[in-house]
Amino acid sequence: MNFETPLKNFEKPLKQQRHVTYKRREARILRPIEDTLMEELGYTYSDLVNKGIRNLWSQRQNEKALAL
């Protein structure tokens, strides 16, 4: 009898939600910027975060490619 179970059966699924907490100073600066960007671009907060992450990732990959 084999009691070994593949590790993937114990991996937790990725959560689809994440909580953001700002420092007091950051909130006063970032919230109006976020609100303006969401209004002007027609994005939800999630859209804005996703776009920002993808842009930063793309920028870093381009910098790495240029460094080679």
C-alpha positions, 0 to 999 in steps of 0.5 A: 500500500502506497501512502505517498500522495503527490504534493500538488494535491496539498497546494492551496488555490490562489486567492482571488482577493487581496487587501491593500493597507496604506500608510497614513501619508500614502493614502492622502497621496495615492487615493486621489491619484487612483480615483483620477486614473480610474475615472479617466481610464474607465478602470475598476481598482482591480483593472488599475492594479493589473495594468500597473503590474503588467506595465512594471513587469514589461518594463523590467523585462525590457530592461533585462533584455537591453542589459544582455 
